Amino acid sequence: MTDTVKGPASYFPSIEKKYGRPIAEWKELMRSSPLVKHMELVAWLKTEHGLGHGHANALVAHTLAEDNAK
């Protein structure tokens, strides 16, 4: 039996398919950005990389949560 992925990570397969980059690459881009606030990063992904709001929000939420858990 497989567990269903929930939360922001549930968007990852469609993000990779639509934008052609692996999630690890998106995370590295965000982490190398001077921006640190959630909505700043969302806006940056939307304007600079053409992501939709939901996809950008999911990537940022997951990455910031991951970073804050460290």
All heavy atoms as TSV, in Angstrom:
chain	resi	resn	atom	element	x	y	z
A	1	MET	N	N	0.839	-1.176	0.000
A	1	MET	CA	C	0.000	0.000	0.000
A	1	MET	C	C	0.887	1.242	0.000
A	1	MET	O	O	1.859	1.317	0.728
A	1	MET	CB	C	-0.891	-0.020	1.244
A	1	MET	CG	C	-1.793	1.171	1.306
A	1	MET	SD	S	-3.279	0.913	2.282
A	1	MET	CE	C	-2.704	1.138	3.934
A	2	THR	N	N	0.541	2.224	-0.832
A	2	THR	CA	C	1.336	3.443	-0.899
A	2	THR	C	C	0.620	4.571	-0.183
A	2	THR	O	O	-0.600	4.665	-0.193
A	2	THR	CB	C	1.588	3.862	-2.366
A	2	THR	OG1	O	0.326	4.069	-2.988
A	2	THR	CG2	C	2.385	2.818	-3.118
A	3	ASP	N	N	1.404	5.421	0.452
A	3	ASP	CA	C	0.846	6.583	1.137
A	3	ASP	C	C	0.630	7.705	0.130
A	3	ASP	O	O	1.462	7.941	-0.737
A	3	ASP	CB	C	1.797	7.066	2.229
A	3	ASP	CG	C	1.901	6.078	3.375
A	3	ASP	OD1	O	0.896	5.386	3.642
A	3	ASP	OD2	O	2.973	5.997	3.997
A	4	THR	N	N	-0.477	8.394	0.250
A	4	THR	CA	C	-0.757	9.530	-0.606
A	4	THR	C	C	0.007	10.734	-0.084
A	4	THR	O	O	-0.043	11.035	1.102
A	4	THR	CB	C	-2.261	9.832	-0.623
A	4	THR	OG1	O	-2.959	8.676	-1.044
A	4	THR	CG2	C	-2.587	10.980	-1.552
A	5	VAL	N	N	0.705	11.415	-0.983
A	5	VAL	CA	C	1.434	12.617	-0.600
A	5	VAL	C	C	0.427	13.729	-0.386
A	5	VAL	O	O	-0.471	13.940	-1.196
A	5	VAL	CB	C	2.452	13.011	-1.691
A	5	VAL	CG1	C	3.163	14.296	-1.330
A	5	VAL	CG2	C	3.454	11.888	-1.906
A	6	LYS	N	N	0.582	14.438	0.717
A	6	LYS	CA	C	-0.334	15.524	1.045
A	6	LYS	C	C	0.438	16.819	1.226
A	6	LYS	O	O	1.652	16.816	1.337
A	6	LYS	CB	C	-1.103	15.183	2.326
A	6	LYS	CG	C	-2.006	13.978	2.172
A	6	LYS	CD	C	-2.750	13.682	3.441
A	6	LYS	CE	C	-3.609	12.439	3.228
A	6	LYS	NZ	N	-4.300	12.030	4.419
A	7	GLY	N	N	-0.283	17.912	1.283
A	7	GLY	CA	C	0.331	19.211	1.506
A	7	GLY	C	C	1.047	19.712	0.273
A	7	GLY	O	O	0.766	19.278	-0.843
A	8	PRO	N	N	1.969	20.651	0.465
A	8	PRO	CA	C	2.652	21.265	-0.672
A	8	PRO	C	C	3.348	20.267	-1.595
A	8	PRO	O	O	3.385	20.463	-2.804
A	8	PRO	CB	C	3.677	22.198	-0.010
A	8	PRO	CG	C	3.124	22.492	1.329
A	8	PRO	CD	C	2.374	21.253	1.736
A	9	ALA	N	N	3.875	19.193	-1.041
A	9	ALA	CA	C	4.598	18.210	-1.860
A	9	ALA	C	C	3.692	17.521	-2.870
A	9	ALA	O	O	4.176	16.973	-3.856
A	9	ALA	CB	C	5.283	17.183	-0.964
A	10	SER	N	N	2.384	17.573	-2.661
A	10	SER	CA	C	1.474	16.946	-3.622
A	10	SER	C	C	1.516	17.657	-4.971
A	10	SER	O	O	1.119	17.093	-5.987
A	10	SER	CB	C	0.044	16.922	-3.072
A	10	SER	OG	O	-0.476	18.232	-2.951
A	11	TYR	N	N	1.994	18.884	-4.999
A	11	TYR	CA	C	2.119	19.639	-6.244
A	11	TYR	C	C	3.391	19.298	-7.028
A	11	TYR	O	O	3.519	19.665	-8.196
A	11	TYR	CB	C	2.147	21.146	-5.961
A	11	TYR	CG	C	0.832	21.744	-5.563
A	11	TYR	CD1	C	0.426	21.769	-4.231
A	11	TYR	CD2	C	-0.005	22.314	-6.510
A	11	TYR	CE1	C	-0.775	22.341	-3.858
A	11	TYR	CE2	C	-1.215	22.887	-6.151
A	11	TYR	CZ	C	-1.589	22.899	-4.830
A	11	TYR	OH	O	-2.781	23.465	-4.474
A	12	PHE	N	N	4.360	18.670	-6.379
A	12	PHE	CA	C	5.676	18.486	-6.988
A	12	PHE	C	C	5.674	17.774	-8.339
A	12	PHE	O	O	6.349	18.234	-9.262
A	12	PHE	CB	C	6.634	17.804	-6.011
A	12	PHE	CG	C	7.057	18.685	-4.852
A	12	PHE	CD1	C	7.873	18.182	-3.871
A	12	PHE	CD2	C	6.629	20.003	-4.736
A	12	PHE	CE1	C	8.277	18.974	-2.798
A	12	PHE	CE2	C	7.010	20.800	-3.667
A	12	PHE	CZ	C	7.843	20.282	-2.701
A	13	PRO	N	N	4.943	16.672	-8.512
A	13	PRO	CA	C	4.960	16.030	-9.834
A	13	PRO	C	C	4.473	16.953	-10.957
A	13	PRO	O	O	5.076	16.998	-12.031
A	13	PRO	CB	C	4.040	14.817	-9.669
A	13	PRO	CG	C	4.074	14.524	-8.203
A	13	PRO	CD	C	4.199	15.871	-7.538
A	14	SER	N	N	3.423	17.714	-10.700
A	14	SER	CA	C	2.922	18.602	-11.746
A	14	SER	C	C	3.861	19.783	-11.979
A	14	SER	O	O	3.981	20.271	-13.103
A	14	SER	CB	C	1.501	19.079	-11.440
A	14	SER	OG	O	1.453	19.803	-10.245
A	15	ILE	N	N	4.550	20.243	-10.941
A	15	ILE	CA	C	5.525	21.332	-11.104
A	15	ILE	C	C	6.671	20.864	-11.991
A	15	ILE	O	O	7.068	21.567	-12.925
A	15	ILE	CB	C	6.049	21.807	-9.727
A	15	ILE	CG1	C	4.929	22.502	-8.949
A	15	ILE	CG2	C	7.258	22.733	-9.886
A	15	ILE	CD1	C	5.254	22.792	-7.489
A	16	GLU	N	N	7.191	19.687	-11.709
A	16	GLU	CA	C	8.296	19.162	-12.519
A	16	GLU	C	C	7.866	18.959	-13.965
A	16	GLU	O	O	8.605	19.289	-14.899
A	16	GLU	CB	C	8.813	17.852	-11.927
A	16	GLU	CG	C	9.559	18.055	-10.627
A	16	GLU	CD	C	10.097	16.780	-10.017
A	16	GLU	OE1	O	9.516	15.696	-10.246
A	16	GLU	OE2	O	11.115	16.870	-9.315
A	17	LYS	N	N	6.672	18.444	-14.156
A	17	LYS	CA	C	6.172	18.187	-15.513
A	17	LYS	C	C	5.950	19.493	-16.273
A	17	LYS	O	O	6.364	19.633	-17.424
A	17	LYS	CB	C	4.881	17.381	-15.453
A	17	LYS	CG	C	4.328	17.014	-16.800
A	17	LYS	CD	C	3.081	16.173	-16.674
A	17	LYS	CE	C	2.546	15.816	-18.060
A	17	LYS	NZ	N	1.313	15.039	-17.978
A	18	LYS	N	N	5.319	20.455	-15.645
A	18	LYS	CA	C	4.958	21.704	-16.326
A	18	LYS	C	C	6.154	22.601	-16.605
A	18	LYS	O	O	6.243	23.222	-17.658
A	18	LYS	CB	C	3.919	22.467	-15.512
A	18	LYS	CG	C	3.434	23.723	-16.212
A	18	LYS	CD	C	2.225	24.315	-15.551
A	18	LYS	CE	C	1.737	25.515	-16.376
A	18	LYS	NZ	N	0.450	25.990	-15.903
A	19	TYR	N	N	7.095	22.680	-15.661
A	19	TYR	CA	C	8.195	23.640	-15.793
A	19	TYR	C	C	9.533	23.009	-16.151
A	19	TYR	O	O	10.502	23.716	-16.394
A	19	TYR	CB	C	8.312	24.485	-14.519
A	19	TYR	CG	C	7.009	25.181	-14.192
A	19	TYR	CD1	C	6.202	24.728	-13.159
A	19	TYR	CD2	C	6.563	26.264	-14.939
A	19	TYR	CE1	C	4.994	25.350	-12.866
A	19	TYR	CE2	C	5.355	26.881	-14.666
A	19	TYR	CZ	C	4.574	26.420	-13.626
A	19	TYR	OH	O	3.375	27.029	-13.352
A	20	GLY	N	N	9.596	21.685	-16.184
A	20	GLY	CA	C	10.778	20.991	-16.689
A	20	GLY	C	C	12.012	21.021	-15.821
A	20	GLY	O	O	13.106	20.759	-16.303
A	21	ARG	N	N	11.860	21.335	-14.559
A	21	ARG	CA	C	13.008	21.332	-13.638
A	21	ARG	C	C	12.665	20.455	-12.447
A	21	ARG	O	O	11.535	20.467	-11.971
A	21	ARG	CB	C	13.292	22.739	-13.106
A	21	ARG	CG	C	13.861	23.694	-14.099
A	21	ARG	CD	C	14.168	24.997	-13.403
A	21	ARG	NE	N	14.805	25.924	-14.331
A	21	ARG	CZ	C	15.325	27.070	-13.982
A	21	ARG	NH1	N	15.280	27.461	-12.726
A	21	ARG	NH2	N	15.892	27.855	-14.861
A	22	PRO	N	N	13.663	19.752	-11.916
A	22	PRO	CA	C	13.409	18.959	-10.700
A	22	PRO	C	C	13.199	19.877	-9.492
A	22	PRO	O	O	13.682	21.012	-9.458
A	22	PRO	CB	C	14.674	18.118	-10.543
A	22	PRO	CG	C	15.711	18.806	-11.348
A	22	PRO	CD	C	15.022	19.581	-12.414
A	23	ILE	N	N	12.480	19.384	-8.519
A	23	ILE	CA	C	12.177	20.154	-7.309
A	23	ILE	C	C	13.459	20.606	-6.608
A	23	ILE	O	O	13.535	21.732	-6.123
A	23	ILE	CB	C	11.279	19.337	-6.356
A	23	ILE	CG1	C	9.922	19.056	-7.020
A	23	ILE	CG2	C	11.100	20.048	-5.016
A	23	ILE	CD1	C	9.149	20.286	-7.486
A	24	ALA	N	N	14.468	19.757	-6.597
A	24	ALA	CA	C	15.737	20.122	-5.949
A	24	ALA	C	C	16.330	21.382	-6.578
A	24	ALA	O	O	16.912	22.223	-5.877
A	24	ALA	CB	C	16.727	18.961	-6.042
A	25	GLU	N	N	16.178	21.530	-7.880
A	25	GLU	CA	C	16.700	22.720	-8.562
A	25	GLU	C	C	15.916	23.969	-8.159
A	25	GLU	O	O	16.496	25.030	-7.933
A	25	GLU	CB	C	16.622	22.516	-10.077
A	25	GLU	CG	C	17.386	23.550	-10.861
A	25	GLU	CD	C	17.428	23.234	-12.342
A	25	GLU	OE1	O	17.606	22.047	-12.700
A	25	GLU	OE2	O	17.279	24.166	-13.141
A	26	TRP	N	N	14.597	23.857	-8.051
A	26	TRP	CA	C	13.785	24.991	-7.604
A	26	TRP	C	C	14.173	25.396	-6.181
A	26	TRP	O	O	14.280	26.584	-5.868
A	26	TRP	CB	C	12.292	24.653	-7.652
A	26	TRP	CG	C	11.746	24.576	-9.039
A	26	TRP	CD1	C	11.297	23.462	-9.682
A	26	TRP	CD2	C	11.602	25.652	-9.974
A	26	TRP	NE1	N	10.875	23.781	-10.953
A	26	TRP	CE2	C	11.053	25.120	-11.159
A	26	TRP	CE3	C	11.882	27.017	-9.925
A	26	TRP	CZ2	C	10.774	25.909	-12.275
A	26	TRP	CZ3	C	11.610	27.801	-11.032
A	26	TRP	CH2	C	11.063	27.249	-12.189
A	27	LYS	N	N	14.378	24.395	-5.323
A	27	LYS	CA	C	14.753	24.695	-3.933
A	27	LYS	C	C	16.102	25.398	-3.875
A	27	LYS	O	O	16.291	26.344	-3.108
A	27	LYS	CB	C	14.779	23.415	-3.101
A	27	LYS	CG	C	13.397	22.869	-2.823
A	27	LYS	CD	C	13.478	21.623	-1.975
A	27	LYS	CE	C	12.091	21.135	-1.631
A	27	LYS	NZ	N	12.119	20.061	-0.649
A	28	GLU	N	N	17.049	24.955	-4.682
A	28	GLU	CA	C	18.365	25.570	-4.707
A	28	GLU	C	C	18.268	27.014	-5.199
A	28	GLU	O	O	18.935	27.908	-4.661
A	28	GLU	CB	C	19.325	24.767	-5.588
A	28	GLU	CG	C	20.749	25.279	-5.580
A	28	GLU	CD	C	21.354	25.385	-4.182
A	28	GLU	OE1	O	21.111	24.504	-3.345
A	28	GLU	OE2	O	22.086	26.361	-3.927
A	29	LEU	N	N	17.437	27.261	-6.215
A	29	LEU	CA	C	17.227	28.625	-6.699
A	29	LEU	C	C	16.708	29.529	-5.587
A	29	LEU	O	O	17.186	30.654	-5.416
A	29	LEU	CB	C	16.216	28.626	-7.853
A	29	LEU	CG	C	16.731	28.352	-9.243
A	29	LEU	CD1	C	15.563	28.186	-10.217
A	29	LEU	CD2	C	17.635	29.468	-9.713
A	30	MET	N	N	15.720	29.041	-4.850
A	30	MET	CA	C	15.163	29.851	-3.759
A	30	MET	C	C	16.186	30.092	-2.667
A	30	MET	O	O	16.279	31.199	-2.137
A	30	MET	CB	C	13.923	29.168	-3.176
A	30	MET	CG	C	12.720	29.289	-4.062
A	30	MET	SD	S	11.245	28.614	-3.293
A	30	MET	CE	C	11.536	26.869	-3.499
A	31	ARG	N	N	16.930	29.058	-2.325
A	31	ARG	CA	C	17.912	29.191	-1.243
A	31	ARG	C	C	19.070	30.104	-1.623
A	31	ARG	O	O	19.716	30.681	-0.757
A	31	ARG	CB	C	18.413	27.815	-0.825
A	31	ARG	CG	C	17.348	27.032	-0.079
A	31	ARG	CD	C	17.769	25.633	0.263
A	31	ARG	NE	N	16.736	24.987	1.078
A	31	ARG	CZ	C	16.333	23.743	0.901
A	31	ARG	NH1	N	16.871	22.978	-0.041
A	31	ARG	NH2	N	15.387	23.244	1.670
A	32	SER	N	N	19.346	30.245	-2.910
A	32	SER	CA	C	20.428	31.125	-3.350
A	32	SER	C	C	19.938	32.558	-3.567
A	32	SER	O	O	20.742	33.457	-3.788
A	32	SER	CB	C	21.076	30.583	-4.626
A	32	SER	OG	O	20.157	30.627	-5.704
A	33	SER	N	N	18.643	32.762	-3.481
A	33	SER	CA	C	18.063	34.091	-3.640
A	33	SER	C	C	18.291	34.904	-2.370
A	33	SER	O	O	18.276	34.360	-1.268
A	33	SER	CB	C	16.560	33.953	-3.899
A	33	SER	OG	O	15.913	35.192	-3.737
A	34	PRO	N	N	18.456	36.223	-2.507
A	34	PRO	CA	C	18.575	37.059	-1.308
A	34	PRO	C	C	17.237	37.241	-0.589
A	34	PRO	O	O	17.210	37.737	0.530
A	34	PRO	CB	C	19.088	38.396	-1.858
A	34	PRO	CG	C	18.632	38.423	-3.276
A	34	PRO	CD	C	18.629	36.986	-3.741
A	35	LEU	N	N	16.145	36.826	-1.218
A	35	LEU	CA	C	14.824	36.969	-0.623
A	35	LEU	C	C	14.611	35.897	0.446
A	35	LEU	O	O	15.058	34.766	0.288
A	35	LEU	CB	C	13.743	36.854	-1.699
A	35	LEU	CG	C	13.870	37.823	-2.872
A	35	LEU	CD1	C	12.849	37.491	-3.947
A	35	LEU	CD2	C	13.726	39.255	-2.404
A	36	VAL	N	N	13.904	36.255	1.507
A	36	VAL	CA	C	13.669	35.294	2.583
A	36	VAL	C	C	12.210	35.184	3.001
A	36	VAL	O	O	11.812	34.196	3.599
A	36	VAL	CB	C	14.533	35.606	3.833
A	36	VAL	CG1	C	16.004	35.424	3.529
A	36	VAL	CG2	C	14.258	36.998	4.360
A	37	LYS	N	N	11.403	36.195	2.694
A	37	LYS	CA	C	10.002	36.178	3.097
A	37	LYS	C	C	9.169	35.359	2.115
A	37	LYS	O	O	9.421	35.369	0.912
A	37	LYS	CB	C	9.451	37.595	3.194
A	37	LYS	CG	C	10.055	38.401	4.319
A	37	LYS	CD	C	9.411	39.755	4.412
A	37	LYS	CE	C	10.019	40.538	5.576
A	37	LYS	NZ	N	9.421	41.872	5.660
A	38	HIS	N	N	8.168	34.689	2.669
A	38	HIS	CA	C	7.332	33.786	1.881
A	38	HIS	C	C	6.774	34.462	0.629
A	38	HIS	O	O	6.986	33.987	-0.483
A	38	HIS	CB	C	6.188	33.254	2.757
A	38	HIS	CG	C	5.311	32.277	2.059
A	38	HIS	ND1	N	5.431	30.920	2.241
A	38	HIS	CD2	C	4.316	32.447	1.163
A	38	HIS	CE1	C	4.534	30.307	1.485
A	38	HIS	NE2	N	3.844	31.220	0.826
A	39	MET	N	N	6.048	35.553	0.797
A	39	MET	CA	C	5.391	36.176	-0.352
A	39	MET	C	C	6.371	36.838	-1.310
A	39	MET	O	O	6.093	36.943	-2.507
A	39	MET	CB	C	4.311	37.163	0.100
A	39	MET	CG	C	3.092	36.479	0.704
A	39	MET	SD	S	2.391	35.104	-0.296
A	39	MET	CE	C	1.816	35.974	-1.743
A	40	GLU	N	N	7.532	37.265	-0.821
A	40	GLU	CA	C	8.572	37.786	-1.720
A	40	GLU	C	C	9.062	36.675	-2.649
A	40	GLU	O	O	9.227	36.891	-3.848
A	40	GLU	CB	C	9.766	38.319	-0.928
A	40	GLU	CG	C	9.524	39.585	-0.174
A	40	GLU	CD	C	10.713	40.009	0.668
A	40	GLU	OE1	O	11.578	39.168	1.001
A	40	GLU	OE2	O	10.766	41.205	1.009
A	41	LEU	N	N	9.282	35.506	-2.081
A	41	LEU	CA	C	9.736	34.371	-2.887
A	41	LEU	C	C	8.660	33.921	-3.868
A	41	LEU	O	O	8.960	33.603	-5.024
A	41	LEU	CB	C	10.161	33.209	-1.982
A	41	LEU	CG	C	11.505	33.395	-1.291
A	41	LEU	CD1	C	11.645	32.440	-0.116
A	41	LEU	CD2	C	12.645	33.203	-2.272
A	42	VAL	N	N	7.410	33.908	-3.437
A	42	VAL	CA	C	6.307	33.536	-4.324
A	42	VAL	C	C	6.257	34.506	-5.503
A	42	VAL	O	O	6.190	34.088	-6.671
A	42	VAL	CB	C	4.959	33.510	-3.571
A	42	VAL	CG1	C	3.786	33.388	-4.535
A	42	VAL	CG2	C	4.931	32.366	-2.559
A	43	ALA	N	N	6.290	35.800	-5.214
A	43	ALA	CA	C	6.240	36.813	-6.276
A	43	ALA	C	C	7.419	36.671	-7.229
A	43	ALA	O	O	7.264	36.799	-8.452
A	43	ALA	CB	C	6.213	38.211	-5.663
A	44	TRP	N	N	8.598	36.389	-6.698
A	44	TRP	CA	C	9.799	36.221	-7.511
A	44	TRP	C	C	9.675	35.015	-8.436
A	44	TRP	O	O	10.000	35.103	-9.623
A	44	TRP	CB	C	11.009	36.087	-6.576
A	44	TRP	CG	C	12.302	35.805	-7.251
A	44	TRP	CD1	C	13.035	36.660	-8.022
A	44	TRP	CD2	C	13.031	34.577	-7.203
A	44	TRP	NE1	N	14.183	36.040	-8.449
A	44	TRP	CE2	C	14.207	34.759	-7.963
A	44	TRP	CE3	C	12.816	33.357	-6.583
A	44	TRP	CZ2	C	15.154	33.746	-8.113
A	44	TRP	CZ3	C	13.765	32.366	-6.734
A	44	TRP	CH2	C	14.907	32.565	-7.489
A	45	LEU	N	N	9.195	33.902	-7.917
A	45	LEU	CA	C	9.010	32.709	-8.752
A	45	LEU	C	C	7.996	32.970	-9.857
A	45	LEU	O	O	8.156	32.498	-10.981
A	45	LEU	CB	C	8.578	31.512	-7.898
A	45	LEU	CG	C	9.654	30.893	-7.016
A	45	LEU	CD1	C	9.031	29.859	-6.073
A	45	LEU	CD2	C	10.756	30.256	-7.845
A	46	LYS	N	N	6.959	33.725	-9.542
A	46	LYS	CA	C	5.927	34.040	-10.533
A	46	LYS	C	C	6.454	34.977	-11.613
A	46	LYS	O	O	6.258	34.723	-12.799
A	46	LYS	CB	C	4.713	34.658	-9.840
A	46	LYS	CG	C	3.934	33.665	-8.989
A	46	LYS	CD	C	2.910	34.331	-8.096
A	46	LYS	CE	C	1.820	35.035	-8.870
A	46	LYS	NZ	N	0.778	35.591	-7.972
A	47	THR	N	N	7.126	36.048	-11.222
A	47	THR	CA	C	7.562	37.049	-12.199
A	47	THR	C	C	8.819	36.635	-12.955
A	47	THR	O	O	8.899	36.823	-14.162
A	47	THR	CB	C	7.791	38.423	-11.541
A	47	THR	OG1	O	8.771	38.303	-10.513
A	47	THR	CG2	C	6.512	38.985	-10.967
A	48	GLU	N	N	9.782	36.065	-12.256
A	48	GLU	CA	C	11.060	35.731	-12.892
A	48	GLU	C	C	11.079	34.368	-13.571
A	48	GLU	O	O	11.861	34.142	-14.487
A	48	GLU	CB	C	12.203	35.804	-11.871
A	48	GLU	CG	C	12.438	37.174	-11.296
A	48	GLU	CD	C	12.871	38.198	-12.339
A	48	GLU	OE1	O	13.703	37.866	-13.199
A	48	GLU	OE2	O	12.350	39.336	-12.285
A	49	HIS	N	N	10.238	33.457	-13.093
A	49	HIS	CA	C	10.295	32.086	-13.608
A	49	HIS	C	C	8.975	31.588	-14.182
A	49	HIS	O	O	8.887	30.442	-14.619
A	49	HIS	CB	C	10.794	31.139	-12.506
A	49	HIS	CG	C	12.187	31.478	-12.053
A	49	HIS	ND1	N	13.310	31.181	-12.788
A	49	HIS	CD2	C	12.625	32.140	-10.952
A	49	HIS	CE1	C	14.384	31.627	-12.152
A	49	HIS	NE2	N	13.993	32.210	-11.038
A	50	GLY	N	N	7.938	32.421	-14.151
A	50	GLY	CA	C	6.681	32.093	-14.795
A	50	GLY	C	C	5.826	31.038	-14.122
A	50	GLY	O	O	4.942	30.459	-14.752
A	51	LEU	N	N	6.060	30.790	-12.842
A	51	LEU	CA	C	5.235	29.807	-12.136
A	51	LEU	C	C	3.874	30.394	-11.809
A	51	LEU	O	O	3.753	31.604	-11.611
A	51	LEU	CB	C	5.915	29.361	-10.835
A	51	LEU	CG	C	6.866	28.174	-10.940
A	51	LEU	CD1	C	8.139	28.548	-11.645
A	51	LEU	CD2	C	7.164	27.618	-9.575
A	52	GLY	N	N	2.878	29.533	-11.731
A	52	GLY	CA	C	1.571	29.944	-11.260
A	52	GLY	C	C	1.617	30.137	-9.759
A	52	GLY	O	O	2.518	29.640	-9.072
A	53	HIS	N	N	0.624	30.842	-9.234
A	53	HIS	CA	C	0.624	31.154	-7.809
A	53	HIS	C	C	0.626	29.904	-6.929
A	53	HIS	O	O	1.389	29.816	-5.969
A	53	HIS	CB	C	-0.586	32.035	-7.453
A	53	HIS	CG	C	-0.609	32.416	-6.018
A	53	HIS	ND1	N	0.160	33.443	-5.517
A	53	HIS	CD2	C	-1.278	31.883	-4.959
A	53	HIS	CE1	C	-0.043	33.532	-4.213
A	53	HIS	NE2	N	-0.915	32.604	-3.851
A	54	GLY	N	N	-0.227	28.932	-7.235
A	54	GLY	CA	C	-0.307	27.719	-6.417
A	54	GLY	C	C	0.984	26.929	-6.404
A	54	GLY	O	O	1.421	26.451	-5.353
A	55	HIS	N	N	1.613	26.805	-7.568
A	55	HIS	CA	C	2.879	26.077	-7.646
A	55	HIS	C	C	3.978	26.818	-6.894
A	55	HIS	O	O	4.754	26.206	-6.147
A	55	HIS	CB	C	3.282	25.861	-9.102
A	55	HIS	CG	C	2.464	24.826	-9.785
A	55	HIS	ND1	N	2.359	24.742	-11.149
A	55	HIS	CD2	C	1.707	23.814	-9.292
A	55	HIS	CE1	C	1.580	23.722	-11.475
A	55	HIS	NE2	N	1.167	23.149	-10.360
A	56	ALA	N	N	4.054	28.128	-7.088
A	56	ALA	CA	C	5.070	28.918	-6.389
A	56	ALA	C	C	4.860	28.848	-4.879
A	56	ALA	O	O	5.809	28.651	-4.113
A	56	ALA	CB	C	5.030	30.373	-6.866
A	57	ASN	N	N	3.626	28.980	-4.441
A	57	ASN	CA	C	3.307	28.938	-3.021
A	57	ASN	C	C	3.678	27.587	-2.413
A	57	ASN	O	O	4.230	27.523	-1.308
A	57	ASN	CB	C	1.818	29.243	-2.825
A	57	ASN	CG	C	1.480	29.501	-1.390
A	57	ASN	OD1	O	2.075	30.348	-0.743
A	57	ASN	ND2	N	0.506	28.764	-0.877
A	58	ALA	N	N	3.377	26.509	-3.114
A	58	ALA	CA	C	3.707	25.170	-2.618
A	58	ALA	C	C	5.214	24.987	-2.473
A	58	ALA	O	O	5.692	24.462	-1.461
A	58	ALA	CB	C	3.125	24.101	-3.545
A	59	LEU	N	N	5.967	25.425	-3.474
A	59	LEU	CA	C	7.431	25.307	-3.410
A	59	LEU	C	C	8.008	26.103	-2.247
A	59	LEU	O	O	8.847	25.607	-1.494
A	59	LEU	CB	C	8.061	25.801	-4.716
A	59	LEU	CG	C	8.087	24.827	-5.876
A	59	LEU	CD1	C	8.497	25.552	-7.149
A	59	LEU	CD2	C	9.052	23.684	-5.591
A	60	VAL	N	N	7.547	27.331	-2.096
A	60	VAL	CA	C	8.059	28.184	-1.026
A	60	VAL	C	C	7.684	27.620	0.343
A	60	VAL	O	O	8.533	27.527	1.232
A	60	VAL	CB	C	7.554	29.635	-1.181
A	60	VAL	CG1	C	7.924	30.484	0.035
A	60	VAL	CG2	C	8.118	30.260	-2.453
A	61	ALA	N	N	6.429	27.245	0.511
A	61	ALA	CA	C	5.983	26.714	1.808
A	61	ALA	C	C	6.791	25.483	2.205
A	61	ALA	O	O	7.245	25.372	3.348
A	61	ALA	CB	C	4.495	26.376	1.749
A	62	HIS	N	N	6.981	24.571	1.280
A	62	HIS	CA	C	7.710	23.336	1.582
A	62	HIS	C	C	9.175	23.634	1.884
A	62	HIS	O	O	9.742	23.106	2.847
A	62	HIS	CB	C	7.591	22.359	0.410
A	62	HIS	CG	C	8.055	20.991	0.742
A	62	HIS	ND1	N	9.371	20.607	0.622
A	62	HIS	CD2	C	7.376	19.909	1.190
A	62	HIS	CE1	C	9.480	19.343	0.993
A	62	HIS	NE2	N	8.289	18.898	1.341
A	63	THR	N	N	9.791	24.508	1.094
A	63	THR	CA	C	11.210	24.805	1.282
A	63	THR	C	C	11.452	25.545	2.589
A	63	THR	O	O	12.380	25.204	3.331
A	63	THR	CB	C	11.733	25.642	0.093
A	63	THR	OG1	O	11.491	24.917	-1.120
A	63	THR	CG2	C	13.225	25.919	0.220
A	64	LEU	N	N	10.620	26.524	2.903
A	64	LEU	CA	C	10.807	27.259	4.163
A	64	LEU	C	C	10.554	26.358	5.368
A	64	LEU	O	O	11.270	26.460	6.373
A	64	LEU	CB	C	9.897	28.499	4.204
A	64	LEU	CG	C	10.236	29.616	3.218
A	64	LEU	CD1	C	9.246	30.768	3.355
A	64	LEU	CD2	C	11.662	30.107	3.400
A	65	ALA	N	N	9.566	25.502	5.285
A	65	ALA	CA	C	9.299	24.567	6.391
A	65	ALA	C	C	10.480	23.631	6.585
A	65	ALA	O	O	10.878	23.329	7.725
A	65	ALA	CB	C	8.031	23.773	6.114
A	66	GLU	N	N	11.046	23.166	5.491
A	66	GLU	CA	C	12.207	22.282	5.531
A	66	GLU	C	C	13.395	23.002	6.177
A	66	GLU	O	O	14.090	22.457	7.025
A	66	GLU	CB	C	12.547	21.862	4.095
A	66	GLU	CG	C	13.376	20.642	3.940
A	66	GLU	CD	C	13.482	20.259	2.468
A	66	GLU	OE1	O	14.100	21.001	1.688
A	66	GLU	OE2	O	12.932	19.220	2.118
A	67	ASP	N	N	13.618	24.244	5.765
A	67	ASP	CA	C	14.743	25.029	6.297
A	67	ASP	C	C	14.553	25.352	7.777
A	67	ASP	O	O	15.502	25.357	8.551
A	67	ASP	CB	C	14.935	26.314	5.502
A	67	ASP	CG	C	15.444	26.061	4.090
A	67	ASP	OD1	O	15.802	24.901	3.773
A	67	ASP	OD2	O	15.466	27.020	3.304
A	68	ASN	N	N	13.324	25.633	8.185
A	68	ASN	CA	C	13.043	25.971	9.586
A	68	ASN	C	C	13.140	24.747	10.497
A	68	ASN	O	O	13.315	24.889	11.697
A	68	ASN	CB	C	11.676	26.621	9.722
A	68	ASN	CG	C	11.655	28.019	9.157
A	68	ASN	OD1	O	12.695	28.694	9.115
A	68	ASN	ND2	N	10.506	28.468	8.712
A	69	ALA	N	N	13.029	23.554	9.927
A	69	ALA	CA	C	13.122	22.323	10.711
A	69	ALA	C	C	14.572	21.954	11.031
A	69	ALA	O	O	14.831	21.100	11.859
A	69	ALA	CB	C	12.443	21.185	9.982
A	70	LYS	N	N	15.498	22.599	10.349
A	70	LYS	CA	C	16.920	22.270	10.532
A	70	LYS	C	C	17.464	22.864	11.815
A	70	LYS	O	O	17.093	23.853	12.303
A	70	LYS	CB	C	17.762	22.796	9.354
A	70	LYS	CG	C	17.484	22.033	8.086
A	70	LYS	CD	C	18.336	22.570	6.975
A	70	LYS	CE	C	18.033	21.828	5.678
A	70	LYS	NZ	N	18.758	22.337	4.557
